[in-house]
Amino acid sequence: GLWGGGWMGFARICRCRPGGTAGFDPVPEAAPQDADALHFWRYGQWRGPLVCERVDET
């Protein structure tokens, strides 16, 4: 939804910084099972390096 997606996007921008060279940051497939729709900021990765797999550009 808009609320959860907005917080997820905000967390990703804070972590990656626009124009940064941090690499590929995929969107998670789903929220955690116990996720609360009104408190999505609790599930964002706000700091630290990106956790991603290698990306093959073809």
SULGI-V112971 format. One line per field, one symbol per residue. psi: psi as a letter, one per 40 degrees, with the letter a starting at -180 (. if undefined). A space follows every 10 residues. Layout:
psi: ???
//
This chain:
psi: iddddddddd ddddddhhei feahgihidi iideihdefd edeigdiiii giiihhh.
//
